[in-house]
Amino acid sequence: MSIQDRFLAYANDFEITFEDNDYSRLEQYFTEAAIYDSGLGEVAHGLAAVMAKLEGAVDGFDRLMDTRTLETAPPITEGDTVRMHWTGTYTKSGVPDLQFSGTESAQFEGDRICHLRTEWDPGSEEALNNWLTDHGEVLSA
């Protein structure tokens, strides 16, 4: 299996995990010393920290929204790294929809991700922060 196929399998399993909250399914895709840099906050070092950061992001934002829709471009492989551009659209009743985008980069060691990184598109981090400033209170209601 190519690293691109492996990344697509991870992305598919991530969506299943989003539905059933079983993060143990994702562990097979990462090295024990994996790093995850979401582009927001501290970088996670080590498999347990990566799983916790992924789960925290989903529980602390995505699951609090009414809907979450992801659109992805076909992945691109360069050497040991797979990159895939994505756009997320989130809805919450009573407030404007939120859309932001970026590129997920997964560097592989063999068939496992050793470094996962989110690179935000220009203006996306600002759009997220502005939405949270203006409407974030609906996430705790």
Number of C-alpha atoms within 10 A of each C-alpha: 7 10 21 22 13 17 26 16 13 20 14 12 17 18 12 15 17 16 10 9 14 13 16 9 13 18 16 13 20 23 18 16 15 23 22 24 19 19 12 10 7 10 15 21 18 16 21 13 16 24 19 13 19 17 18 12 12 15 14 13 13 18 14 17 17 11 13 15 11 12 10 13 11 11 18 13 17 10 9 14 19 22 21 19 19 18 16 14 14 18 17 16 10 8 12 12 13 18 17 18 23 18 18 18 23 25 23 23 15 11 19 20 28 22 21 21 17 19 17 19 15 11 11 17 17 13 15 16 13 13 16 14 10 12 14 15 9 14 15 7 6
